[in-house]
Amino acid sequence: MSSSRPTDPSLPLEEAEPPKALTDRLWGRYERLREDGVPGWMFLETISHLLLLKRADRPTPSSPGHPADPELAAASGAWTTLRAAPDGDLPEVYERILKGLGNRPDTALGRVLADARGAVTDPLVLRELIDDLEEGLTPGPDGSEEEGDVLEALFDLAVQDTRRSSPHHIPRFLVDTLVRLAGPGPADSIADPACGTGGFLVAALRHIREQHPDTVLPPSTERRLEGNEASPASRLAGANLLLRDTGWYGGPVHVTSTDPFDARRFTQADVVLSNPPFGMLGTPPERPDFAVRTRDKALNHLQHVMSVLTPGGRAAVILPDGVLFGSGPAEAVRRLLLRDFDLHTLIRLPTGIFHSVPGVRTNVLHFTKPQSPSGTPATTHLWVYDLRTGHSFHPTERPLRAEDLTGVLEALRPGDRASRTETPDGRFARFTYEELINRDDTNLDLLCPIAQPTPSDDSPPEVIAAEIAQNLRAALAEFEAITHTLAQAPPASMPAASADVADPTSDA
């Protein structure tokens, strides 16, 4: 249920509770389908399609603050048609509806349903799913978003069930906290170049509606909400957003599935929120706007965000530790970030918040782009909050909870950075630009001066394995940078005066 009043930014967000009985029942249906070889993401797509059809057929709020979403108008009546179909004809009727609505690539709904096929071909199971949604979802015309909450709850169940989720999927309350720190407003265009199932974009819309409940922007043909996801999750992201009454936001939903570094894909954005996949090396993208040429996908994603931000734009990006202390290209990108952007906040996240890689070490970088170049470094002070030292979590045995972030919100003071103060324990500290730029390799690996816990014999095996893997990746990146530098260096017999200087901004 959307809030009708602004929330206190210093308090943890209250999470919406979807109908648990309904989500448990739907997931129970999938347990049967899985035995027949139906992949989890195809089941989620089917549920998302049914939720869209149902949402389009229920009464829409008539209040000025919640106008009907025009993107769903084409699906009006489809749910009624589906419910009225005889059991024997149900799969065929369902396929026909999907095909008809998917033949509109010019609309967000058409893109979500393009080439969609029903994963559930058993008419009895399909009827059970339709009946479950009809009986379990009966929201009135009050702006509630139960359909979207049900879909997000199913995402959570899928993550917990498979244990093979990508680092895209982080707890909703953590996403909401990071969005609150970025502070998107109703006039902002918002983008996520690696949006997964759309969690950051949905959270940004939720934040804007909570903080500005009476604001409705005039319709616009410009992209105000833009996401990209290279995996099949892109359709789930599109459905997730459409279930959130995005029509009131004044512009179209646009979620695509292309190369995340395609320069033609993204227009500039006022707010960029992202949790990209990392830990992989790829081909250096052909991007003349990237100052540093590298194979490291995390560094390239950071450069992409830096490139698409508008003057005055804000970003919150989750990135691995290697971005903070790697040499060569990583150091070059850090120097550019400190010089050309106001890198004002760094949150050192704890391990154990991702199901797929419980031991991965990650960080949140918050930065803004100056309105215009000033000739002096844009970063003046970097505030570092160490949520890692002394904290240990596990996705199932000891998951990160909303109350664990209370100290973060109290210290970072969203919307009031001027009143921040350092904490006596050193967990929240401020560093000047001069201190940072003069550190060896401009190393930003800054932690609270408390004895750091190390994996013990009783640590879960996946935590130990993930930490070893991350250390090996960091070492590999260092060796690649050294190898590249040596390859560019002149032969020992050459006079020093004629030597070419190796480019420190490239590891390709």
GUVODO-934071 format. One record per residue (C-alpha): residue in three letters; x, y, z. Coordinates in Angstrom, 1 decimal, decimal comma. Last residue first. Layout:
GUVODO-934071
(ALA; (X; Y; Z));
...
//
This chain:
GUVODO-934071
(ALA; (43,1; -4,0; -22,4));
(ASP; (44,4; -2,7; -19,1));
(SER; (44,4; 0,9; -19,9));
(THR; (44,5; 4,1; -17,8));
(PRO; (48,1; 3,8; -16,7));
(ASP; (49,3; 4,3; -20,3));
(ALA; (52,9; 3,2; -20,4));
(VAL; (55,4; 6,0; -21,1));
(ASP; (57,3; 5,5; -24,4));
(ALA; (61,0; 5,3; -23,9));
(SER; (63,2; 7,5; -26,0));
(ALA; (64,9; 9,3; -23,2));
(ALA; (65,5; 6,1; -21,2));
(PRO; (67,8; 4,7; -23,9));
(MET; (66,7; 1,3; -25,2));
(SER; (68,6; -1,7; -23,9));
(ALA; (66,0; -2,6; -21,3));
(PRO; (63,3; -2,9; -23,9));
(PRO; (60,5; -0,3; -23,7));
(ALA; (57,5; -0,7; -21,4));
(GLN; (54,1; -1,4; -23,0));
(ALA; (54,2; -5,2; -22,3));
(LEU; (55,4; -4,5; -18,7));
(THR; (52,4; -2,2; -18,1));
(HIS; (50,0; -4,8; -19,5));
(THR; (51,5; -7,6; -17,3));
(ILE; (51,3; -5,4; -14,2));
(ALA; (47,6; -4,6; -14,9));
(GLU; (46,8; -8,2; -15,6));
(PHE; (48,6; -9,3; -12,4));
(GLU; (46,5; -6,8; -10,3));
(ALA; (43,3; -8,0; -11,9));
(LEU; (44,2; -11,6; -11,2));
(ALA; (45,0; -10,7; -7,5));
(ALA; (41,5; -9,1; -7,1));
(ARG; (39,9; -12,1; -8,8));
(LEU; (41,8; -14,5; -6,4));
(ASN; (40,8; -12,5; -3,4));
(GLN; (37,2; -12,6; -4,5));
(ALA; (37,3; -16,4; -5,0));
(ILE; (38,8; -16,9; -1,5));
(GLU; (36,1; -14,8; 0,0));
(ALA; (33,4; -16,7; -1,9));
(ALA; (34,8; -20,1; -0,8));
(ILE; (35,0; -19,1; 2,8));
(VAL; (31,4; -17,8; 2,7));
(GLU; (30,2; -20,9; 0,8));
(PRO; (31,7; -23,2; 3,4));
(PRO; (29,7; -21,6; 6,2));
(SER; (32,1; -20,2; 8,8));
(ASP; (32,8; -22,6; 11,6));
(ASP; (36,5; -22,9; 10,8));
(SER; (36,8; -19,1; 11,0));
(PRO; (36,5; -16,4; 8,4));
(THR; (38,2; -13,3; 9,6));
(PRO; (36,8; -10,6; 11,8));
(GLN; (38,4; -7,1; 11,6));
(ALA; (40,0; -5,7; 14,7));
(ILE; (38,6; -2,2; 15,0));
(PRO; (40,0; 0,8; 13,2));
(CYS; (36,9; 1,3; 11,0));
(LEU; (37,6; 0,8; 7,3));
(LEU; (39,0; 2,7; 4,4));
(ASP; (39,9; 0,9; 1,1));
(LEU; (39,9; 4,1; -0,8));
(ASN; (43,4; 3,7; -2,2));
(THR; (44,6; 6,7; -4,2));
(ASP; (47,4; 4,4; -5,4));
(ASP; (49,2; 5,2; -2,1));
(ARG; (47,1; 7,9; -0,4));
(ASN; (47,8; 11,4; -1,5));
(ILE; (44,4; 11,8; -3,4));
(LEU; (42,5; 10,7; -0,3));
(GLU; (44,0; 12,9; 2,3));
(GLU; (44,0; 15,9; -0,1));
(TYR; (40,3; 15,3; -0,9));
(THR; (39,5; 15,4; 2,8));
(PHE; (38,3; 12,3; 4,8));
(ARG; (35,3; 12,1; 7,1));
(ALA; (34,5; 9,3; 9,5));
(PHE; (31,6; 7,1; 10,5));
(ARG; (32,7; 3,8; 12,2));
(GLY; (35,4; 5,7; 14,0));
(ASP; (34,2; 4,7; 17,4));
(PRO; (33,7; 8,4; 18,4));
(THR; (31,2; 9,0; 15,5));
(GLU; (31,9; 11,7; 12,9));
(THR; (29,3; 14,4; 12,5));
(ARG; (26,8; 15,0; 9,6));
(SER; (24,8; 18,3; 9,8));
(ALA; (25,8; 19,6; 6,4));
(ARG; (24,7; 16,3; 4,8));
(ASP; (21,0; 17,1; 5,4));
(GLY; (18,9; 15,5; 2,7));
(PRO; (19,5; 12,0; 4,1));
(ARG; (21,2; 12,2; 7,5));
(LEU; (24,2; 9,9; 7,0));
(ALA; (24,6; 9,1; 10,7));
(GLU; (21,0; 8,3; 11,6));
(LEU; (20,4; 6,5; 8,3));
(VAL; (23,4; 4,2; 8,8));
(GLY; (22,7; 3,6; 12,5));
(THR; (19,2; 2,4; 11,7));
(LEU; (20,5; 0,0; 9,0));
(ASP; (20,7; -3,1; 11,1));
(GLU; (17,0; -2,5; 12,0));
(ALA; (16,0; -3,3; 8,4));
(ARG; (17,5; -6,8; 8,6));
(LEU; (20,6; -8,5; 7,2));
(PRO; (20,2; -12,2; 7,3));
(ARG; (21,6; -14,4; 10,0));
(GLU; (21,2; -18,1; 9,1));
(THR; (19,6; -17,6; 5,6));
(PRO; (21,5; -14,9; 3,8));
(HIS; (24,4; -14,9; 6,3));
(PHE; (25,6; -11,8; 8,2));
(SER; (28,7; -10,7; 10,0));
(HIS; (29,3; -7,3; 11,5));
(GLY; (32,4; -6,2; 13,5));
(THR; (33,8; -4,3; 10,6));
(ARG; (31,3; -4,2; 7,7));
(LEU; (28,9; -1,3; 8,2));
(ASP; (31,8; 1,2; 7,9));
(TYR; (30,4; 4,6; 6,9));
(VAL; (32,8; 6,7; 5,0));
(TRP; (32,2; 10,4; 4,4));
(LEU; (34,3; 11,8; 1,5));
(HIS; (35,1; 15,5; 1,7));
(THR; (35,9; 18,2; -1,0));
(THR; (35,2; 16,2; -4,2));
(ALA; (34,7; 18,5; -7,2));
(PRO; (38,5; 19,0; -7,7));
(THR; (39,2; 22,6; -8,9));
(GLY; (38,8; 24,0; -12,4));
(SER; (35,2; 24,8; -11,8));
(PRO; (33,5; 22,5; -14,3));
(SER; (29,7; 23,0; -14,4));
(GLN; (26,6; 21,8; -12,6));
(PRO; (28,8; 19,3; -10,7));
(LYS; (28,1; 15,6; -11,0));
(THR; (27,0; 13,9; -7,8));
(PHE; (28,3; 10,9; -5,9));
(HIS; (27,2; 8,0; -3,7));
(LEU; (29,3; 4,9; -3,9));
(VAL; (27,9; 1,8; -2,1));
(ASN; (30,3; -1,0; -1,3));
(THR; (30,7; -4,7; -1,8));
(ARG; (32,6; -7,7; -0,3));
(VAL; (31,4; -11,1; -1,5));
(GLY; (31,1; -13,7; 1,1));
(PRO; (27,5; -14,8; 0,6));
(VAL; (27,8; -15,1; -3,2));
(SER; (24,6; -16,5; -4,6));
(HIS; (22,3; -15,5; -1,7));
(PHE; (23,7; -12,0; -1,4));
(ILE; (23,7; -10,2; 2,0));
(GLY; (26,4; -12,2; 3,7));
(THR; (29,3; -9,7; 3,6));
(PRO; (28,9; -6,3; 5,1));
(LEU; (28,6; -3,1; 3,1));
(ARG; (31,2; -0,4; 3,2));
(ILE; (29,2; 2,8; 2,6));
(LEU; (31,0; 5,6; 0,7));
(THR; (29,6; 9,1; 0,6));
(HIS; (30,7; 12,4; -0,9));
(LEU; (32,2; 11,6; -4,3));
(ASP; (31,6; 15,0; -5,8));
(PHE; (32,5; 14,3; -9,4));
(ASP; (35,3; 15,4; -11,8));
(ARG; (38,4; 15,1; -9,5));
(LEU; (37,4; 12,3; -7,1));
(LEU; (35,8; 10,3; -9,9));
(LEU; (38,7; 10,9; -12,3));
(ARG; (41,2; 9,8; -9,6));
(ARG; (39,2; 6,7; -8,8));
(VAL; (39,0; 5,8; -12,6));
(ALA; (42,8; 6,0; -12,9));
(GLU; (43,3; 3,9; -9,7));
(ALA; (41,1; 1,2; -11,1));
(PRO; (42,8; 1,3; -14,5));
(GLY; (46,3; 0,7; -12,9));
(SER; (45,9; -0,4; -9,3));
(GLY; (42,9; -2,0; -7,5));
(PHE; (42,0; -0,5; -4,1));
(LEU; (38,4; 0,9; -4,2));
(VAL; (37,1; -0,7; -7,5));
(GLY; (38,5; -4,1; -6,2));
(ASP; (36,0; -3,9; -3,2));
(PRO; (33,0; -4,6; -5,4));
(LEU; (30,5; -2,0; -6,6));
(ILE; (27,0; -0,9; -5,6));
(VAL; (26,1; 2,4; -7,3));
(ALA; (24,2; 5,4; -6,0));
(ALA; (24,2; 8,4; -8,4));
(ARG; (23,1; 12,0; -8,4));
(GLY; (22,8; 14,5; -11,3));
(GLY; (23,7; 18,2; -11,0));
(PRO; (25,0; 18,2; -14,6));
(THR; (23,3; 15,1; -16,1));
(LEU; (24,6; 11,6; -15,3));
(VAL; (25,1; 9,4; -18,4));
(SER; (29,0; 9,4; -18,4));
(MET; (29,6; 8,8; -14,7));
(VAL; (27,2; 5,9; -14,8));
(HIS; (29,0; 4,4; -17,8));
(GLN; (32,3; 4,9; -16,1));
(LEU; (31,0; 3,0; -13,1));
(HIS; (29,8; 0,2; -15,4));
(ASN; (33,2; 0,1; -17,1));
(LEU; (34,9; -0,2; -13,7));
(ALA; (32,6; -3,1; -12,7));
(LYS; (33,0; -4,7; -16,1));
(ASP; (36,9; -4,8; -15,9));
(ARG; (38,2; -5,1; -19,4));
(THR; (39,6; -1,6; -19,3));
(ARG; (40,0; 1,6; -21,3));
(VAL; (39,9; 4,6; -19,1));
(ALA; (38,5; 8,0; -20,2));
(PHE; (35,2; 6,4; -21,3));
(ASP; (33,4; 8,9; -23,6));
(PRO; (35,1; 7,3; -26,7));
(ARG; (33,2; 4,1; -25,9));
(GLU; (34,2; 1,0; -27,8));
(PRO; (33,7; -1,4; -24,9));
(PRO; (36,7; -3,3; -23,5));
(THR; (35,9; -7,0; -24,0));
(GLY; (34,9; -8,7; -20,7));
(LEU; (36,3; -9,5; -17,3));
(MET; (33,9; -10,8; -14,6));
(GLY; (33,5; -10,2; -10,9));
(PHE; (30,6; -7,9; -11,3));
(PRO; (26,9; -7,8; -12,0));
(PRO; (25,5; -4,3; -11,7));
(ASN; (23,7; -2,8; -8,7));
(SER; (22,3; 0,5; -10,0));
(LEU; (20,7; 3,8; -9,2));
(VAL; (21,2; 6,7; -11,6));
(VAL; (19,4; 10,0; -10,9));
(ASP; (19,2; 13,0; -13,3));
(ALA; (19,6; 10,9; -16,4));
(GLN; (21,3; 11,2; -19,8));
(THR; (19,9; 9,2; -22,6));
(PHE; (20,9; 5,5; -22,6));
(ARG; (21,0; 2,9; -25,3));
(ARG; (23,1; 4,7; -27,9));
(ALA; (26,3; 4,4; -25,9));
(ASP; (25,9; 0,6; -25,7));
(PHE; (27,6; -0,3; -22,4));
(PRO; (24,6; -2,3; -21,0));
(ASP; (24,5; -4,4; -24,1));
(THR; (20,8; -4,8; -24,7));
(SER; (17,6; -5,9; -23,0));
(THR; (15,2; -3,0; -22,7));
(VAL; (13,0; -1,3; -20,1));
(HIS; (11,3; 2,0; -21,0));
(VAL; (8,3; 3,1; -18,9));
(PRO; (6,7; 6,1; -20,5));
(GLY; (6,4; 9,6; -19,0));
(GLY; (4,4; 11,7; -16,5));
(TYR; (5,0; 9,9; -13,2));
(TRP; (1,3; 9,3; -12,8));
(GLY; (1,4; 6,6; -15,5));
(THR; (3,8; 4,5; -13,4));
(ASP; (0,9; 2,8; -11,7));
(ARG; (3,2; 0,3; -10,0));
(LEU; (2,2; -2,9; -11,8));
(LEU; (3,8; -1,5; -15,0));
(LEU; (7,2; -1,3; -13,1));
(ASN; (7,2; -5,0; -12,1));
(ALA; (6,1; -6,0; -15,6));
(GLY; (9,0; -4,2; -17,2));
(ALA; (11,4; -5,7; -14,7));
(LEU; (10,1; -9,2; -15,3));
(ARG; (10,6; -8,6; -19,0));
(SER; (14,3; -7,5; -18,4));
(ALA; (14,8; -10,6; -16,2));
(PRO; (15,6; -12,6; -19,4));
(SER; (19,1; -11,2; -19,1));
(ALA; (20,7; -8,1; -20,6));
(GLU; (18,8; -5,7; -18,3));
(ASN; (18,2; -2,1; -19,1));
(GLY; (16,1; 0,5; -17,3));
(GLU; (14,7; 3,9; -18,0));
(LEU; (12,1; 6,0; -16,2));
(ARG; (11,5; 9,5; -17,4));
(ARG; (11,8; 8,8; -21,1));
(GLU; (10,4; 11,8; -22,9));
(THR; (6,9; 11,6; -24,5));
(SER; (5,5; 13,6; -21,6));
(PRO; (2,2; 13,6; -19,8));
(PRO; (1,9; 16,4; -17,1));
(LEU; (3,5; 15,6; -13,8));
(VAL; (1,4; 14,6; -10,8));
(THR; (2,5; 15,7; -7,3));
(ASP; (0,1; 15,2; -4,4));
(PRO; (1,9; 12,3; -2,7));
(HIS; (5,4; 13,9; -2,9));
(GLN; (7,5; 12,1; -0,3));
(GLU; (5,7; 8,8; -0,5));
(ARG; (5,1; 8,9; -4,3));
(ILE; (8,7; 9,8; -4,9));
(HIS; (10,0; 7,0; -2,6));
(ARG; (7,7; 4,4; -4,3));
(LEU; (8,9; 5,5; -7,7));
(ALA; (12,5; 5,2; -6,6));
(ALA; (11,9; 1,8; -5,0));
(VAL; (10,3; 0,5; -8,3));
(LEU; (13,4; 1,7; -10,2));
(PHE; (15,8; 0,2; -7,7));
(GLY; (14,0; -3,2; -7,8));
(GLY; (13,6; -3,5; -11,5));
(THR; (13,9; -7,2; -12,0));
(GLY; (17,6; -6,9; -12,8));
(CYS; (18,2; -3,2; -13,5));
(ALA; (21,6; -3,1; -15,1));
(PRO; (21,7; 0,4; -16,7));
(ASP; (19,4; 1,8; -14,0));
(ALA; (17,9; 5,2; -14,9));
(ILE; (15,8; 8,0; -13,3));
(SER; (14,6; 11,2; -14,9));
(ASP; (13,9; 13,7; -12,1));
(ALA; (11,0; 16,1; -11,8));
(PRO; (9,2; 14,1; -9,1));
(GLY; (12,3; 13,8; -6,9));
(PRO; (15,0; 11,2; -6,4));
(GLY; (16,7; 11,4; -3,0));
(ALA; (20,0; 9,5; -3,4));
(LEU; (20,0; 8,7; 0,3));
(ARG; (16,4; 7,5; 0,1));
(VAL; (17,2; 5,3; -2,8));
(LEU; (20,0; 3,7; -0,8));
(THR; (17,7; 3,0; 2,1));
(ASP; (14,9; 1,6; -0,2));
(VAL; (17,4; -0,8; -1,8));
(LEU; (18,5; -1,9; 1,7));
(PHE; (14,8; -2,4; 2,7));
(ARG; (14,2; -4,4; -0,4));
(PRO; (16,9; -6,9; 0,3));
(ILE; (19,4; -7,4; -2,5));
(HIS; (18,7; -9,1; -5,8));
(HIS; (21,2; -8,0; -8,5));
(PRO; (24,0; -10,0; -6,9));
(SER; (22,8; -12,9; -9,2));
(SER; (20,5; -15,5; -7,7));
(ARG; (21,8; -19,1; -7,4));
(ARG; (20,4; -19,9; -4,0));
(THR; (17,4; -21,4; -5,9));
(ASP; (14,8; -21,3; -3,2));
(GLN; (15,7; -18,1; -1,4));
(VAL; (16,0; -16,2; -4,7));
(ALA; (12,7; -17,6; -6,0));
(LEU; (10,9; -16,7; -2,7));
(ASP; (12,2; -13,1; -2,9));
(PHE; (11,0; -12,8; -6,5));
(LEU; (7,7; -14,2; -5,4));
(ALA; (7,4; -11,4; -2,8));
(GLU; (8,2; -8,8; -5,6));
(LEU; (5,3; -10,2; -7,7));
(VAL; (2,9; -10,1; -4,8));
(ASP; (3,8; -6,5; -4,0));
(GLY; (3,2; -5,5; -7,6));
(GLU; (-0,2; -7,0; -7,6));
(GLU; (-1,0; -5,5; -4,2));
(GLU; (-0,3; -2,0; -5,3));
(SER; (-3,0; 0,1; -3,6));
(GLY; (-4,1; 3,3; -5,2));
(ASP; (-7,4; 3,4; -3,5));
(PRO; (-9,7; 1,8; -6,1));
(GLY; (-10,3; -1,4; -4,0));
(PRO; (-7,9; -4,3; -3,8));
(THR; (-9,4; -7,9; -4,2));
(LEU; (-6,4; -10,1; -4,8));
(GLY; (-6,5; -13,6; -3,3));
(GLU; (-9,7; -14,8; -4,9));
(GLU; (-9,0; -13,7; -8,5));
(LEU; (-5,3; -14,4; -8,2));
(ASP; (-5,8; -17,9; -6,9));
(ASP; (-8,6; -18,5; -9,5));
(ILE; (-6,2; -17,6; -12,3));
(LEU; (-3,5; -19,8; -10,9));
(GLU; (-5,9; -22,7; -10,5));
(ARG; (-7,2; -22,3; -14,1));
(LEU; (-3,6; -22,4; -15,4));
(VAL; (-3,1; -25,6; -13,4));
(LEU; (-6,2; -27,2; -14,9));
(PRO; (-5,4; -26,1; -18,4));
(ASP; (-1,9; -27,6; -18,3));
(THR; (0,1; -25,5; -20,7));
(VAL; (1,8; -23,3; -18,1));
(ALA; (4,8; -21,6; -19,7));
(GLY; (2,5; -19,3; -21,7));
(ARG; (4,5; -17,7; -24,4));
(ALA; (5,7; -14,2; -24,7));
(ASP; (7,1; -13,1; -28,1));
(ALA; (6,6; -9,4; -27,0));
(LEU; (4,6; -9,3; -23,7));
(VAL; (6,9; -6,9; -21,8));
(ARG; (7,6; -4,9; -25,0));
(GLY; (3,9; -4,6; -25,8));
(LEU; (3,1; -3,4; -22,2));
(ALA; (5,8; -0,7; -22,5));
(THR; (4,3; 0,5; -25,8));
(ASP; (5,7; 0,9; -29,3));
(PRO; (6,4; -2,8; -29,6));
(ARG; (2,7; -3,4; -29,9));
(ASN; (2,2; -7,0; -31,1));
(GLY; (2,6; -8,3; -27,6));
(LEU; (-1,1; -7,5; -26,8));
(GLY; (-2,4; -9,7; -29,5));
(LYS; (0,1; -12,5; -28,8));
(LEU; (-0,6; -12,5; -25,1));
(ILE; (-4,4; -12,7; -25,6));
(ARG; (-4,1; -15,5; -28,2));
(GLU; (-1,8; -17,5; -25,9));
(TYR; (-4,3; -17,2; -23,0));
(VAL; (-7,2; -18,2; -25,3));
(GLU; (-5,3; -21,3; -26,4));
(PRO; (-4,3; -22,2; -22,8));
(LEU; (-7,9; -21,8; -21,6));
(ASP; (-9,7; -23,7; -24,4));
(GLY; (-10,3; -26,9; -22,4));
(ASP; (-11,2; -25,0; -19,2));
(PRO; (-13,8; -22,9; -20,9));
(ALA; (-12,9; -19,2; -21,2));
(ALA; (-14,8; -16,8; -18,9));
(ARG; (-11,8; -16,1; -16,7));
(LEU; (-9,6; -15,3; -19,7));
(THR; (-12,2; -12,9; -21,2));
(THR; (-12,6; -11,1; -17,9));
(TRP; (-8,8; -10,8; -17,6));
(ALA; (-8,6; -9,5; -21,2));
(GLY; (-11,2; -6,7; -20,6));
(SER; (-8,7; -3,9; -20,5));
(ALA; (-5,3; -5,0; -21,8));
(ALA; (-4,9; -2,0; -24,2));
(ALA; (-5,5; 0,4; -21,3));
(LEU; (-2,4; -0,9; -19,4));
(GLU; (0,0; 1,7; -20,7));
(PRO; (-2,5; 4,5; -20,0));
(ASP; (-1,9; 4,1; -16,3));
(ALA; (-5,1; 5,5; -14,6));
(PRO; (-4,6; 8,7; -12,6));
(HIS; (-3,6; 8,4; -9,0));
(GLY; (-3,0; 11,9; -7,4));
(PRO; (-5,9; 13,5; -9,3));
(SER; (-8,4; 11,0; -7,7));
(SER; (-10,2; 8,6; -10,1));
(PRO; (-8,5; 5,4; -8,9));
(THR; (-8,7; 2,5; -11,3));
(PRO; (-11,3; -0,2; -11,2));
(ARG; (-9,8; -3,7; -11,9));
(ASP; (-9,3; -5,0; -15,5));
(ALA; (-5,8; -3,7; -16,2));
(ARG; (-4,5; -5,1; -12,9));
(LYS; (-5,9; -8,6; -13,7));
(LEU; (-4,1; -8,6; -17,1));
(LEU; (-0,9; -7,4; -15,5));
(LEU; (-1,1; -10,0; -12,7));
(LEU; (-1,6; -12,7; -15,3));
(HIS; (1,5; -11,6; -17,2));
(SER; (3,6; -11,4; -14,0));
(ILE; (2,5; -14,9; -13,0));
(THR; (3,5; -16,3; -16,4));
(GLU; (6,9; -14,4; -16,2));
(LEU; (7,5; -15,8; -12,7));
(PHE; (6,8; -19,4; -14,1));
(MET; (9,3; -18,7; -16,9));
(TRP; (11,9; -17,4; -14,4));
(GLY; (11,5; -20,6; -12,3));
(PRO; (12,1; -23,0; -15,1));
(VAL; (9,3; -25,4; -16,0));
(GLY; (10,7; -29,0; -16,1));
(ASP; (7,6; -31,0; -15,2));
(GLU; (8,8; -31,4; -11,6));
(ARG; (9,1; -27,6; -11,5));
(LEU; (5,4; -27,3; -12,3));
(ARG; (4,4; -29,0; -9,0));
(GLU; (6,7; -26,8; -6,9));
(TYR; (5,3; -23,9; -9,0));
(ARG; (1,8; -24,4; -7,6));
(GLY; (3,3; -24,2; -4,1));
(TRP; (4,8; -20,8; -5,0));
(LEU; (1,3; -19,6; -5,9));
(ARG; (-0,1; -20,8; -2,6));
(ASP; (2,7; -19,2; -0,6));
(THR; (2,2; -15,9; -2,5));
(LEU; (-1,5; -16,0; -1,8));
(ALA; (-1,2; -16,9; 1,9));
(LYS; (1,4; -14,1; 2,3));
(PRO; (-0,8; -11,4; 1,0));
(PRO; (1,9; -8,7; 0,5));
(GLU; (3,3; -7,0; 3,5));
(ALA; (4,7; -3,5; 2,7));
(GLU; (8,0; -2,9; 4,4));
(GLU; (8,3; -0,1; 6,9));
(LEU; (11,2; 2,1; 6,1));
(PRO; (13,9; 2,7; 8,7));
(LEU; (13,8; 6,1; 10,3));
(SER; (16,0; 9,2; 9,6));
(PRO; (14,2; 10,0; 6,4));
(ASP; (10,9; 10,6; 8,2));
(THR; (8,2; 9,6; 5,7));
(PRO; (6,0; 11,9; 3,6));
(ARG; (2,3; 11,2; 3,6));
(SER; (-0,2; 9,1; 1,7));
(SER; (1,9; 5,9; 1,8));
(SER; (1,5; 3,4; -1,0));
(MET; (0,0; 0,0; 0,0));
//
